[in-house]
Amino acid sequence: MFESLDDTIRADEHKAVSTRERAIKWIIGAIITVAVFGGLYLSVHLLEG
């Protein structure tokens, strides 16, 4: 029962979200990740003097 429900949900999500929207979400996520870790790196680097 749950396996078929999981397959149905996955198929519905695939139909609802276009490839372009999915790519934009991944790119935005990557930019945010780089900004967060870059900010942490720079703040630690500046604190060390």
Number of C-alpha atoms within 10 A of each C-alpha: 5 7 8 9 10 11 11 12 12 12 11 11 11 12 10 10 10 10 11 9 11 11 11 11 12 12 12 11 12 12 11 12 12 12 12 12 11 12 12 12 12 12 11 11 10 9 8 7 5
